Amino acid sequence: MEEILIKKSLVFAVIILFISLSITPSSAFDNVKKSSMSVSDGNWLYVGGNGTGNYTRIQDAIDNATSGDTVFVYDDSSPYIEYVLVNKSINIVGENKETTFIEGKSGGSTIRLVETASSVTIQGFTITNGFFCLDIKSDNNTIIGNIFSNNIYNGVSIYESELNHFINNTITTNSTGLMITSGKNNTIVGNKIESNNYCISLQACYDNNISKNDLHNIHIGNSKKNIIESNNLETIYMLATNKNIIRKNNFIGNIRHVDCYISFFNKWDSNYWDDWIGLKFNMTLFQKFPKIIVCNIIVPLISNFTIPYFNFDWHPAQEPYDISMKNV
């Protein structure tokens, strides 16, 4: 009899334990909508939404976060009209880039990463209606899956920074889409950058990688050893550049694909040019011709006078590349 009672007690205890594990307190459901991104094991702080203890402003959550934490921003209270200053290594994640808006006020940068803010992740926002959209002055940051639009000046500025990763973003309707100044070893991959006066501008930069982007133009000034590869392009402007590699890009839809001044030792290889003579004349002889790229030397003290010289793409592609930005 005693043995039967013990067995019944054990069964009853197991049932109670199972029920207690199956029932989650209601407070745990307050903040269930997290990003799909992989983030650190730090604390989560919440902005907007209806959860207990949620912050009203993004900046307040950042101020109370510590390195390794994640600030998750609901779209319920969007748009968030504020300046955001990031000075620590945290993740800032929006619920949905299409519906989670951060809007700038007059003047300044809507989001600014200062020197102490290395290894920051920003994901899942539309950042809009400011002077400058995102200003980065730190290293090792990841900017992924955002929209930067309708800013008066730059969509994104990277200044004297390195090892930043800019992936799968959309930048549209800014004066300059993405400007990198004195930056090195930054990666710009899988972005859609269009309807800006200048899509990407590199100034005094080296060893950056720009790949698999869909953009209208790239401006490169006083820069070297950058790789421009597998992009959909119309035009590339080059001034005082050297040892850059431009390969396997599609140059489509512009009368003059290259505007080049005082630039030497750049390597052009295997690009598709829609104005290459080998496409215009379907003959074996012409298909052995290189693509001729005209550059110019500016003559000092003589207004509008230049001396032309030539670069060559010795292996122009006969068909455009299928450059997919998916799964980057």
C-alpha positions as semicolon CSV with decimal commas, in nm:
position;residue;x (nm);y (nm);z (nm)
1;M;0,000;0,000;0,000
2;E;0,281;0,237;0,096
3;E;0,457;0,163;-0,235
4;I;0,137;0,248;-0,430
5;L;0,105;0,581;-0,245
6;I;0,467;0,668;-0,326
7;K;0,414;0,593;-0,696
8;K;0,095;0,804;-0,702
9;S;0,278;1,090;-0,533
10;L;0,556;1,077;-0,789
11;V;0,308;1,078;-1,078
12;F;0,124;1,372;-0,923
13;A;0,452;1,565;-0,877
14;V;0,552;1,505;-1,239
15;I;0,212;1,629;-1,359
16;I;0,239;1,946;-1,148
17;L;0,594;2,009;-1,276
18;F;0,485;1,966;-1,638
19;I;0,192;2,205;-1,593
20;S;0,411;2,467;-1,426
21;L;0,663;2,454;-1,711
22;S;0,391;2,474;-1,974
23;I;0,232;2,787;-1,829
24;T;0,440;3,100;-1,903
25;P;0,365;3,408;-1,695
26;S;0,185;3,679;-1,891
27;S;0,475;3,918;-1,842
28;A;0,688;3,694;-2,062
29;F;0,457;3,767;-2,353
30;D;0,499;4,142;-2,326
31;N;0,806;4,142;-2,547
32;V;0,783;3,839;-2,774
33;K;0,855;4,010;-3,106
34;K;1,232;3,990;-3,141
35;S;1,441;4,023;-3,454
36;S;1,546;3,715;-3,646
37;M;1,908;3,828;-3,635
38;S;2,165;3,650;-3,425
39;V;2,270;3,881;-3,143
40;S;2,476;3,855;-2,828
41;D;2,365;3,707;-2,499
42;G;2,338;4,045;-2,325
43;N;2,023;4,201;-2,187
44;W;1,733;4,313;-2,405
45;L;1,585;4,660;-2,362
46;Y;1,259;4,750;-2,535
47;V;1,132;5,074;-2,687
48;G;0,766;5,136;-2,773
49;G;0,506;4,862;-2,754
50;N;0,300;4,776;-2,447
51;G;0,547;4,581;-2,236
52;T;0,613;4,665;-1,873
53;G;0,917;4,887;-1,840
54;N;0,943;4,970;-2,210
55;Y;1,118;5,294;-2,295
56;T;0,952;5,575;-2,489
57;R;1,268;5,703;-2,657
58;I;1,542;5,504;-2,828
59;Q;1,808;5,725;-2,674
60;D;1,686;5,650;-2,320
61;A;1,723;5,277;-2,381
62;I;2,072;5,325;-2,526
63;D;2,176;5,537;-2,228
64;N;2,071;5,257;-1,992
65;A;2,224;4,975;-2,196
66;T;2,570;4,827;-2,143
67;S;2,806;4,672;-2,395
68;G;2,662;4,354;-2,546
69;D;2,299;4,452;-2,485
70;T;2,028;4,472;-2,752
71;V;1,784;4,761;-2,786
72;F;1,474;4,632;-2,963
73;V;1,244;4,898;-3,111
74;Y;0,877;4,820;-3,178
75;D;0,697;4,983;-3,468
76;D;0,390;5,057;-3,251
77;S;0,519;5,404;-3,159
78;S;0,679;5,481;-3,495
79;P;0,793;5,733;-3,610
80;Y;1,058;5,803;-3,347
81;I;1,153;6,168;-3,397
82;E;1,485;6,210;-3,221
83;Y;1,862;6,219;-3,251
84;V;2,029;5,891;-3,159
85;L;2,383;5,896;-3,021
86;V;2,555;5,558;-2,986
87;N;2,867;5,546;-2,771
88;K;2,892;5,179;-2,674
89;S;2,901;4,833;-2,834
90;I;2,533;4,736;-2,858
91;N;2,276;4,604;-3,106
92;I;1,991;4,832;-3,216
93;V;1,716;4,635;-3,388
94;G;1,391;4,755;-3,541
95;E;1,084;4,534;-3,557
96;N;1,036;4,587;-3,931
97;K;1,235;4,810;-4,164
98;E;0,920;4,901;-4,358
99;T;0,732;5,025;-4,052
100;T;0,991;5,123;-3,788
101;F;1,088;5,483;-3,868
102;I;1,349;5,707;-3,712
103;E;1,308;6,063;-3,837
104;G;1,569;6,333;-3,796
105;K;1,499;6,681;-3,678
106;S;1,646;6,995;-3,829
107;G;2,024;6,976;-3,864
108;G;2,276;6,720;-3,748
109;S;2,294;6,343;-3,790
110;T;1,988;6,133;-3,713
111;I;2,205;5,844;-3,587
112;R;2,567;5,901;-3,489
113;L;2,821;5,635;-3,392
114;V;3,110;5,798;-3,209
115;E;3,460;5,656;-3,164
116;T;3,371;5,452;-2,854
117;A;3,085;5,275;-3,030
118;S;3,273;4,991;-3,202
119;S;3,104;4,661;-3,296
120;V;2,754;4,809;-3,321
121;T;2,478;4,641;-3,520
122;I;2,193;4,847;-3,667
123;Q;1,916;4,650;-3,837
124;G;1,554;4,687;-3,939
125;F;1,485;5,062;-3,965
126;T;1,380;5,327;-4,212
127;I;1,589;5,634;-4,129
128;T;1,459;5,943;-4,303
129;N;1,391;6,316;-4,322
130;G;1,715;6,441;-4,166
131;F;2,019;6,639;-4,275
132;F;2,260;6,347;-4,239
133;C;2,113;6,004;-4,189
134;L;2,379;5,778;-4,033
135;D;2,722;5,907;-3,934
136;I;2,987;5,646;-3,845
137;K;3,319;5,734;-3,681
138;S;3,401;5,395;-3,528
139;D;3,519;5,051;-3,641
140;N;3,378;4,700;-3,680
141;N;3,013;4,791;-3,717
142;T;2,745;4,602;-3,911
143;I;2,466;4,797;-4,082
144;I;2,224;4,546;-4,230
145;G;1,873;4,549;-4,376
146;N;1,781;4,919;-4,339
147;I;1,633;5,192;-4,558
148;F;1,799;5,535;-4,574
149;S;1,588;5,784;-4,764
150;N;1,496;6,148;-4,821
151;N;1,784;6,310;-4,634
152;I;1,918;6,648;-4,738
153;Y;2,284;6,546;-4,752
154;N;2,437;6,200;-4,704
155;G;2,240;5,885;-4,646
156;V;2,541;5,722;-4,477
157;S;2,880;5,875;-4,390
158;I;3,180;5,667;-4,283
159;Y;3,475;5,879;-4,167
160;E;3,823;5,754;-4,075
161;S;3,679;5,413;-3,993
162;E;3,755;5,057;-4,091
163;L;3,611;4,706;-4,097
164;N;3,252;4,824;-4,123
165;H;3,008;4,596;-4,302
166;F;2,723;4,753;-4,495
167;I;2,492;4,479;-4,619
168;N;2,150;4,455;-4,790
169;N;2,044;4,815;-4,732
170;T;1,845;5,047;-4,955
171;I;1,967;5,406;-4,996
172;T;1,751;5,637;-5,201
173;T;1,676;6,004;-5,260
174;N;1,969;6,161;-5,078
175;S;2,231;6,401;-5,210
176;T;2,502;6,136;-5,166
177;G;2,394;5,782;-5,086
178;L;2,706;5,647;-4,916
179;M;3,022;5,851;-4,857
180;I;3,343;5,698;-4,721
181;T;3,619;5,944;-4,631
182;S;3,964;5,823;-4,522
183;G;3,823;5,476;-4,463
184;K;3,981;5,137;-4,522
185;N;3,881;4,771;-4,526
186;N;3,509;4,847;-4,533
187;T;3,272;4,607;-4,709
188;I;2,975;4,733;-4,912
189;V;2,778;4,429;-5,034
190;G;2,431;4,360;-5,168
191;N;2,285;4,710;-5,139
192;K;2,041;4,895;-5,362
193;I;2,157;5,254;-5,401
194;E;1,959;5,464;-5,645
195;S;1,805;5,806;-5,712
196;N;2,088;5,986;-5,534
197;N;2,302;6,252;-5,703
198;Y;2,605;6,042;-5,609
199;C;2,541;5,682;-5,513
200;I;2,880;5,588;-5,361
201;S;3,168;5,829;-5,306
202;L;3,515;5,717;-5,194
203;Q;3,752;5,996;-5,094
204;A;4,109;5,927;-4,974
205;C;4,021;5,560;-4,920
206;Y;4,195;5,230;-4,974
207;D;4,134;4,856;-4,951
208;N;3,753;4,883;-4,950
209;N;3,538;4,620;-5,121
210;I;3,225;4,721;-5,313
211;S;3,050;4,412;-5,449
212;K;2,710;4,291;-5,573
213;N;2,538;4,626;-5,541
214;D;2,276;4,779;-5,767
215;L;2,369;5,144;-5,816
216;H;2,390;5,417;-6,075
217;N;2,736;5,557;-6,017
218;I;3,054;5,546;-5,810
219;H;3,283;5,844;-5,752
220;I;3,643;5,764;-5,653
221;G;3,885;6,042;-5,565
222;N;4,244;6,020;-5,442
223;S;4,195;5,655;-5,353
224;K;4,377;5,330;-5,420
225;K;4,358;4,952;-5,393
226;N;3,979;4,940;-5,374
227;I;3,793;4,650;-5,533
228;I;3,483;4,729;-5,739
229;E;3,342;4,391;-5,838
230;S;3,016;4,238;-5,965
231;N;2,801;4,551;-5,945
232;N;2,525;4,676;-6,172
233;L;2,657;5,018;-6,276
234;E;2,601;5,299;-6,519
235;T;2,904;5,523;-6,459
236;I;3,227;5,532;-6,262
237;Y;3,405;5,864;-6,204
238;M;3,776;5,856;-6,114
239;L;4,009;6,139;-6,018
240;A;4,370;6,091;-5,900
241;T;4,329;5,720;-5,833
242;N;4,561;5,423;-5,874
243;K;4,579;5,047;-5,831
244;N;4,203;5,001;-5,801
245;I;4,051;4,681;-5,941
246;I;3,731;4,709;-6,146
247;R;3,613;4,368;-6,261
248;K;3,305;4,171;-6,360
249;N;3,068;4,468;-6,338
250;N;2,777;4,541;-6,569
251;F;2,812;4,885;-6,728
252;I;2,471;4,941;-6,881
253;G;2,256;5,238;-6,972
254;N;2,491;5,536;-7,002
255;I;2,653;5,705;-7,300
256;R;2,989;5,737;-7,123
257;H;3,056;5,465;-6,868
258;V;3,390;5,597;-6,740
259;D;3,490;5,956;-6,661
260;C;3,856;5,934;-6,567
261;Y;4,122;6,195;-6,485
262;I;4,485;6,157;-6,371
263;S;4,431;5,793;-6,275
264;F;4,698;5,531;-6,336
265;F;4,763;5,161;-6,286
266;N;4,398;5,075;-6,232
267;K;4,306;4,725;-6,346
268;W;3,997;4,674;-6,562
269;D;3,904;4,312;-6,619
270;S;3,610;4,112;-6,756
271;N;3,346;4,384;-6,725
272;Y;3,035;4,389;-6,942
273;W;3,012;4,709;-7,149
274;D;2,697;4,766;-7,350
275;D;2,892;4,990;-7,590
276;W;3,185;4,755;-7,654
277;I;3,267;4,717;-8,022
278;G;3,257;4,338;-7,992
279;L;2,883;4,362;-7,919
280;K;2,807;4,611;-8,194
281;F;2,970;4,398;-8,463
282;N;2,909;4,028;-8,426
283;M;3,232;3,924;-8,591
284;T;3,519;3,720;-8,447
285;L;3,770;3,991;-8,531
286;F;3,592;4,262;-8,329
287;Q;3,527;4,027;-8,037
288;K;3,902;4,004;-7,988
289;F;3,926;4,379;-7,940
290;P;3,962;4,514;-7,585
291;K;3,729;4,774;-7,443
292;I;3,910;5,107;-7,477
293;I;3,873;5,334;-7,175
294;V;3,963;5,698;-7,235
295;C;4,120;5,891;-6,946
296;N;4,256;6,243;-6,936
297;I;4,546;6,434;-6,789
298;I;4,453;6,785;-6,681
299;V;4,701;7,044;-6,802
300;P;4,769;7,305;-6,530
301;L;4,707;7,673;-6,602
302;I;4,523;7,598;-6,927
303;S;4,150;7,613;-6,884
304;N;3,955;7,306;-7,000
305;F;4,258;7,155;-7,175
306;T;4,334;6,788;-7,122
307;I;4,556;6,525;-7,281
308;P;4,386;6,188;-7,338
309;Y;4,542;5,852;-7,266
310;F;4,400;5,501;-7,261
311;N;4,322;5,215;-7,026
312;F;4,199;4,877;-7,151
313;D;3,972;4,601;-7,039
314;W;4,138;4,316;-7,226
315;H;3,867;4,058;-7,154
316;P;3,528;4,230;-7,185
317;A;3,231;4,004;-7,117
318;Q;3,005;3,918;-7,409
319;E;2,693;3,891;-7,194
320;P;2,583;4,080;-6,882
321;Y;2,638;3,904;-6,553
322;D;2,348;3,776;-6,345
323;I;2,427;3,978;-6,035
324;S;2,187;3,874;-5,764
325;M;2,171;4,062;-5,435
326;K;1,969;3,787;-5,272
327;N;2,127;3,569;-5,005
328;V;2,428;3,796;-4,971
